Amino acid sequence: MTRPDTPASRPDPRLAAALRQVLLAGIALVLVVPAARGYNAWLGALPLWLVAMPAASLWALHRFPLPRLRRARRATPAPALSRPRRRGPQARRRRQYPAASRAFSASARPISISSAARQNS
């Protein structure tokens, strides 16, 4: 989808320049002044307001363009490298039986609880 290049679709250059200056000043403050990387009780995270919000405003002013991938177009499409999709039924979980080891055998468990263990429970 292409955008029409009409004067109404272009952002105001004065507002774009002002937002660019605010963004560059915010980046400079965050890089140079350690306190600008901190947190304020009233404002919250300062880099959010000094860098991220001006950047988002500038992006919104230009109507949220996504970066375009610059790839050379091939005359013939490349063959698919992925395997074909499996058409079988959905896999089911196997039942897990405990291993027959000494830890689970009946002889390893105590037959009765001692009186000291009953008093502590």
N, C-alpha and C positions, 0 to 999 in steps of 0.2 A: 504494500500500500504506500503510495507516494503522497507527499503533502503538497498542497498548492503553495506556490511561492508568491502569495499576495501580500500587500503591505499590512493587511489586517492580521495575517497569520504570524508575522514577524514580531518578536518582542520589542518593546520600547528600548532603544539603545542606551538612553540615559539611566533607566532602571537596571539594565543588565550591567552597565559599567559600575554603578553604585554597589550592586550586589557582589560583583567581582572584587571591588576594593575592600568591602567588608570581609569577604571570605579570605582574601590575602592577609589582611590585618589580623584576623582571628588565627590563621595558621602561624603567622609570625609570633603572635603573643603566646600561643601554646608551645611553640618550639623554644622561645627565648626565656619566658618568664615561668619559673616552676610553679608559682601559685596559680597560674591559669590552667594548670593540669589537674587541679584539685576539685573539691566539692564545696558547695555553698549550701547552707541550711535553707535558704529561701529559693535559690535558683536550681539547685541540684548539681549535676555534673557540668562543669564549666566548658570542657571541650565540646559538649553537645551544643551549647548555645554559641560558642565562638567559631566552630568549624562546621559541624553537621547541619545545623539549621540554615545558615547562609548557603551551603552547598545544595541542600534540598530546595531552598527557595529559587536558586538559580536554575536548577533542573526543572522545577515546576514552571518557571517563566518560559522555558524553552519547550514546554508541553511534553515533558517526560520522554525524550528520545532514548531509545535503547541503542547501545553501541552496535555498529554494523560489522559483521564479520567480512573481511576482505579475503575471499578465497577465489582462486582461479577456477572458472567453470570448465568442466570437461565436456568434450563432445559426446562421449558415451558415459552413461552412469556406471559407477564402480559396482562390482558384484558384491552382494551381501556376504559378509564374513561370519555372520551369526549362524548358529545351528538352527534347523527347523524346530518349531515348537512341538513339544511332546503332546500327544493326543490321548494319553491314558487317563484312568480315573484319578481322583485326588488321593494323595498318599495318606495313609492312616498311621497313627502312632502305634507302635508295637507295645504289647504288655510287658512290663518289666517284672521279672520274678527275682526275689532276693537270692543272692548266691548262697549255696549250701556250705557255709563256712562255720567255724567254731563259734563265731560271734552270734550266729543266729540259731545255733542248735539248742535243744532243750536242756542238755546237760550243762551248758555254760551259764544258764540263768539260775539265780538263787531260788530255792523252793519256797522259803518263807522269809519274811522281813524280820530282822532282829528287833528286840524291844527298844534298843537305843534309836533305831531309825524311826520307829513309830512315834516316839516322844518328840522328835525333831520336826515331824511333818505337821 
